[in-house]
Amino acid sequence: MDDIVKQALAKWPHVPYCYGWLGLDARGHWYLRDEVAQAAGPFVQSKGSLLRHEKLLEFIGRNYEPDSQGQWFFQNGPQRVYVELENTPWVWRIQPDFSIVSQTGRSTAVTDCLLDGEGRVYLVSPLGVGLVHTLDVPWAAEAVEAGRWLPQAVDAAQLPARYGFVRSPHTLWDAAGRPQHRHPSMP
């Protein structure tokens, strides 16, 4: 996490959380979801505006992590912006040496290879589970053919429970069933 973000959190510790405004698609692209995009439906149906600003994408990547419930977020200064995931929290790009790099630029090693019923390839790493970018599926096939990875069948619907992540974070709810959009440490 950036030092400036840590300083902002210390200065303003009770900023409300933000839900529904940021999405990550299955190709590792980030989307800003304004009120119109959110009203049009869930992220997989209404993505919003593709983010293209390189410095903003780098900032998101450096400050992207999960909370204790497996809900992924981007820490934007003092505000936690929860991310809607189209598939997994990571989208892997396979390198020529078969190492992998995430959509945030983080490098890691493959510990397991999974294949779902629709032919999507997932790789597990110390960072967690991620979908292989569609352009890199031929690299994954080459790794399998070379005996580097042994794909195991997986039910894609079971990935969140199996690997501890939440595709669509939601607001916290109070005892009366009302959404609360504030930091949980606030009275």
C-alpha positions in Angstrom: 0.0 0.0 0.0 1.3 3.5 -0.9 2.6 5.6 2.1 0.3 8.4 1.1 -2.6 6.1 1.4 -1.5 4.9 4.9 -1.2 8.6 5.9 -4.7 9.4 4.7 -6.1 6.4 6.6 -4.4 7.6 9.8 -5.7 11.1 9.3 -9.3 10.2 8.3 -10.0 6.7 9.7 -13.8 6.8 9.5 -14.5 7.5 5.8 -17.5 5.4 4.6 -16.8 2.4 2.4 -17.8 2.5 -1.3 -19.6 -0.3 -3.1 -20.5 -0.9 -6.7 -18.4 1.8 -8.2 -15.4 -0.3 -9.4 -15.3 -3.5 -11.4 -12.6 -5.9 -12.7 -13.5 -7.9 -15.8 -12.3 -11.4 -16.9 -9.6 -9.8 -19.1 -8.1 -7.7 -16.2 -9.6 -4.4 -17.2 -10.9 -2.0 -14.6 -14.2 -0.2 -15.0 -15.7 2.8 -13.2 -19.4 2.1 -12.6 -21.4 5.3 -12.2 -25.0 5.5 -10.9 -26.3 4.8 -14.5 -24.2 1.7 -14.9 -25.1 0.4 -11.5 -28.8 1.0 -12.1 -28.6 -0.9 -15.4 -27.7 -4.1 -13.6 -24.9 -6.2 -12.0 -21.3 -5.8 -13.3 -21.4 -8.7 -15.7 -24.4 -7.0 -17.5 -23.4 -3.3 -17.1 -19.7 -2.8 -16.8 -19.5 1.0 -17.0 -16.6 3.0 -18.3 -13.2 1.4 -19.1 -10.4 3.0 -17.1 -7.4 3.9 -19.4 -5.4 6.4 -17.4 -2.1 4.6 -16.8 -1.1 6.3 -13.5 -4.6 5.6 -12.1 -4.3 1.9 -13.1 -0.9 1.7 -11.4 -2.3 3.3 -8.3 -5.2 0.9 -8.2 -2.8 -2.0 -8.7 -0.6 -1.0 -5.8 -3.5 -0.5 -3.4 -5.6 -3.6 -4.3 -6.1 -6.3 -1.6 -8.8 -8.4 0.2 -10.4 -7.8 3.5 -10.8 -10.5 6.1 -14.1 -11.8 4.4 -12.4 -12.2 1.0 -14.0 -9.0 -0.5 -11.4 -7.3 -2.7 -11.0 -3.6 -2.6 -8.9 -0.6 -3.8 -7.8 1.6 -1.0 -8.3 5.1 -2.5 -6.7 7.3 0.1 -8.9 7.1 3.2 -11.8 5.4 1.3 -12.1 1.7 0.7 -13.6 1.0 -2.7 -14.9 -2.5 -3.0 -14.5 -4.2 -6.4 -17.1 -6.2 -8.3 -15.3 -9.2 -9.9 -16.5 -10.7 -13.1 -14.6 -13.9 -12.4 -11.6 -14.0 -10.0 -9.6 -11.4 -8.1 -6.6 -12.0 -10.4 -6.2 -12.2 -14.1 -2.9 -13.9 -15.1 -0.7 -13.1 -18.0 1.7 -16.0 -18.7 5.3 -15.1 -19.5 7.6 -17.0 -21.9 9.3 -18.8 -18.9 5.8 -19.8 -17.7 5.9 -17.5 -14.7 2.7 -15.4 -14.3 2.0 -11.7 -13.8 -1.3 -10.3 -12.5 -3.4 -7.4 -13.9 -1.7 -5.3 -11.2 1.8 -6.2 -12.3 2.5 -8.6 -9.5 4.7 -11.6 -10.4 4.2 -14.9 -8.7 4.6 -18.7 -9.3 2.1 -21.3 -10.3 1.2 -23.9 -7.6 -1.8 -25.4 -9.3 -3.7 -25.5 -12.6 -7.5 -25.8 -12.9 -9.8 -26.3 -15.9 -13.5 -25.6 -15.7 -16.3 -27.2 -17.8 -16.3 -24.2 -20.2 -12.6 -24.6 -21.0 -11.4 -21.7 -18.9 -8.0 -22.1 -17.3 -7.3 -20.9 -13.7 -3.9 -20.8 -12.0 -3.4 -20.9 -8.3 -0.4 -19.1 -6.8 0.7 -17.8 -3.3 -1.4 -14.7 -4.2 -4.5 -16.7 -4.8 -6.5 -18.0 -7.7 -6.8 -16.2 -11.0 -8.2 -16.7 -14.5 -5.7 -17.0 -17.3 -6.2 -14.2 -19.8 -7.8 -15.5 -23.0 -4.8 -14.5 -25.1 -2.6 -16.6 -23.0 -4.5 -19.9 -23.1 -2.1 -21.2 -25.8 0.8 -20.6 -23.4 -1.1 -22.6 -20.7 -1.7 -25.4 -23.2 2.1 -25.4 -24.0 2.8 -25.6 -20.2 0.4 -28.6 -19.9 1.9 -30.4 -22.9 5.4 -29.9 -21.5 4.3 -31.4 -18.2 4.8 -28.3 -16.2 1.2 -28.0 -15.1 -1.4 -30.8 -14.6 -4.9 -29.4 -14.9 -7.5 -30.5 -12.5 -11.2 -30.2 -13.1 -13.0 -27.5 -11.2 -16.6 -26.2 -11.0 -16.2 -22.5 -11.6 -19.2 -21.8 -9.3 -17.2 -23.3 -6.4 -14.1 -21.1 -6.9 -15.2 -18.3 -4.5 -15.9 -20.7 -1.6 -12.8 -22.9 -2.3 -10.4 -20.0 -2.6 -12.1 -17.5 -0.2 -13.1 -14.6 -2.4 -16.3 -12.7 -2.9 -17.3 -11.7 -6.5 -19.8 -9.0 -5.5 -19.2 -7.3 -2.1 -22.2 -5.8 -0.5 -22.8 -3.2 2.1 -22.9 -4.0 5.7 -26.3 -4.5 7.2 -27.5 -3.3 10.6 -29.7 -5.3 13.0 -32.9 -3.9 11.4 -31.8 -5.1 7.9 -30.8 -1.6 6.7 -27.6 -1.1 4.7 -25.0 0.9 6.5 -22.5 2.7 4.3 -20.1 3.7 7.0 -16.9 2.4 8.4 -17.6 -0.5 10.8 -15.5 1.2 13.6 -17.8 4.2 13.6 -20.5 4.4 16.3 
